Amino acid sequence: MLDWTLEHGEALLPHVTDTVNLLSEAVASGKTILLEAQLGTLRDVFYGIYPYTTSSNPLASFALVGAGLFCDSVPKVTAVVKAFSTCVGEGPFVTELAREHADRLRAKTGEYGAATGRPRGIGHCDAVASRYGVRLQGASEIALTKLDNLTGENPLKICTHYSVNGKLVSDFPLFPELRIAEPVYIEMPGWTEPIGSLRRYKDLPIAARRYVEKIVELIGVPAKYISVGPEREALIVL
C-alpha cells in the first residue's frame, strides 16, 4: 500500500497547496469558483436522516469552510433536484415505489450507484423532502434533472404533504415521525412525446411544463435549468 501511495501520490503532489491562499487570490482577481457537492441534503450528519447519513456535511454552508474559501461574497447556490425521487443506501423513503414499478423505472433511468452498481431506491417526486433540502442548502434556484425519463409515465404523482399519525404535515419531520410518515399525493397527466432534443421551455409538451411548474410552486424556488438528457447540451436554460 505504501509503494502504491508513493507511486500515485507523485502525480498529485504538485496540486497540494494552501487552499486559503489559492482561493483568496482567485476571489481578488475576479475569478469564478465552482464548488460541487457530493450526496444530498438528507445524508448530512447534522441535518439528515441520522443514523442513515454520511460522516460529513454535504451542505452548501459547509462547502466554503471545507474548501478554505473565506470571503465577503455570498455564493449562489443551485440545488440539483431530480424530476422523481431516488435514494442511495438505507433509511426511510416515504414515496418509494412498489418493487415492480421501481425496477422498470430504474432500468429505464439507469439509477444505479456510480461506483458500486448498487440499485438505487426509486420513488415519486417528493416535494416535502425537496423543499427541506432546498431550504437547508440556501438555494436560490434549482436544476431539475431527468425530466426526459418520465416520458411515457402516466399519471405522474407528486407528494405534497405527509400524513403522520393521521395529521397532515407540510414540513419535513424529525426521524421518529419520518419512519411512520405516509405520502399524500396529487396526480398529474404525463406525456408521450420524446423531449430529449428540445432546447426551449415553450417547446416542451404542456403536461411536462405543468409538471415542472407544480414542482417549482411546491418547492418555492424557481427552476433555472431543466435537463432532458445525459448530454451536456441536453439542457434547457430558463
N, C-alpha and C positions, 0 to 999 in steps of 0.2 A: 504493500500500500504506500509506503514511503517513497519507493522508487517511482511508482505511478504518479504520485502527487508532485514530486520534484520535476518529472518529465513534463507533465501537462501544465504545471504551475509556471514554467518558463514563459509560456505564451501569454499568461495573464499578468505577469509581474509588471510589465510597462504600464498597465492600466490601473494599478493600485495607487491611490493618491488620497490626499486630504480633500474630501468632497465639499467641506465647508468653504474652503478657498476656491475650489473649482466652480462651484455654483454661484458663489458671491460675485466672482468675476464675470460669470455668464450673465447674471442679472444686471450688473453695472454696464455691460456692453450692449444691453438690449436684446439678448438672445431669447429665443423661445425654449422653454424647458417642458418636456413631456414626462410625466410620471404615470406609469401604468400599474394598476393593482392586480393582484392575483387573488382568486377566490372571491366570494361575495360577502355582503354585509352580515348575513346570518351565521357566518363562520368566524366572526370576530370573537376573540376570547373574552372581552368585557360585555359586549352588547349583542352577541349572537345567542344561539340556542344551546348554551352550555348544558351538559358536557360534550355536546356534539360539535365542537368547534376546532379550529386550528389553534396553534400556540402563540399566535401573534395578532396584530391589528391590521386587517386589510381595509381600513377606512382612510378616506382622503385626508382627514385631520392629522393622522399619524404619518402620512407619507412625507410631509415636509420634514418632520423631525428625523424620520428614518433615513432620509436621503441626505440630511445635513443642510437643508435649504432654509435659512433663517433670513427673512426679508420682510419688508413692509407691505409688499403687494399681496393681495388676496387672490389665490388661484381660482380659475374657472374649473368647475367640476362637472364632467359629463358622466352620468350614470348609465351603464350598459344594462339594458333590460330586454330580455327575450320576449317574443310575442306569445310564448307559452312558458310554463314553469318547468324547471329541471332541478334535480337535487343530486349532489355528489356525496356519497358516504351515508352514514346513518343519521337518525333523528326524525322527529315528527315532520310530516309532509301533508299538509291539510288538503290540498287539491289533487293529490296523487290519483292517477287514472287506474282503472282496473287492468289487470295484467295483459289481457289480450289486446286491448286498445293501446296500452302503453308500448307493448312490443312492436306493434305495427307502426306507431308514430316514431318510435326510437330508430327503427330500421330506416324509415324514410328520412329522418333528420340527422342521422349519424351521431346521436348523442351517446358517445362512449368516452371514457376517460382518455385524455391525450397520451398519457404515459403508460397507464395500466391496461387500457382497453376495457375497463370495468363499465358495464352498462349503467347509465345514469337513470335516476327516477324521473318519470315524466308526469306532468300534471297540467291542468287547465291554468290559464293566466290567473295569478293571484294578486289582485290589486291591493289587498291589505298588507301583504308582505312587501310588495314592491314600493308601496307608499312609505313604509317604515324604512326600507333600505335607502330610498332617495333622501329621506329626511336626515338619516344618520350620516350619509355621505356629504350632506350640504350641497347637493347638486342643483344647478340652475337649469339643466336641460338633460334630456335622455337621448340615447341612441337605441332605437327599437330594432332589434335584430331578428333574423329568421322569419320574417313575415311570409316569405315565399313558401316556407314549409307547411303553412296552414292551408294552402290551395287544395281544394277538394274536401276539406273538413267541414262538415255541416250537421248540426249547428255548432257554433263556437260558444264556449262558456267563459265567463269572467266572474271570479269570486269577488263580490263587493263587500261582504261582511263575514264574520264568523259567528256561529251560534255556540255559546259556552254555557252549559247547564240551562239551556232554554233562553238565555239572554243574548240579544243581538249586540255585537261589539264591532266597532269600525277601527279601533286601534289594535295594533299587533300585541297580543297578550304575553304575559310572563310565562316561562316554560311550563309550570304545573298546569296552567289553563290551556296552553297550546296543545298539550298531549290529548286533551279531550275535545278540542275545538272541531266543529263541523262547518264545512263551507256553505255559504249562501250564494247562489249563482243568479246571474241574468244570462239569457241566451240571445245570441245574435246570429243572423244568417251568414253563411260563409259564401265563398266564391269559387268558381271552377276555372276561370281564365288564368293561364300562366302569367306571372308578373315579373319573372326574372330579368327580362330585357327592358323593363320600364325604368326611366330615369327622372320622370316628373311626377310629382304627387297627384296632380289632377288627372293623370292617365291611369291611375290605379282604379280597379273596379269600385263602385260606390260602396259595396259591402266591406271591402278592405279598408276604405277611408273611414267609414263609420266605426269599424272595429278599432282602428288606431285612435280616432278621436275620443272614443269612450274610455280607452286605457289612459289617455292623456288627462281627460276630465277627472277620472278616479284617482290618479296618482297626484295630480295637481302641479305638474311640471311639464313645460312644452317639449315636444319632440323636435330635435334639431336634425337628426339623421334617422333614416329608415333603410335597413339593409334588406335586399331582395335576392341575395345570393352570396356565396362564399368568396367571390372575386372582389378585389379592391374596388373595381369600377361599378360593382353592383350596389350602388349607394344612391339613395335619393336624399338630397340636401334641401331642407326647408328654409 
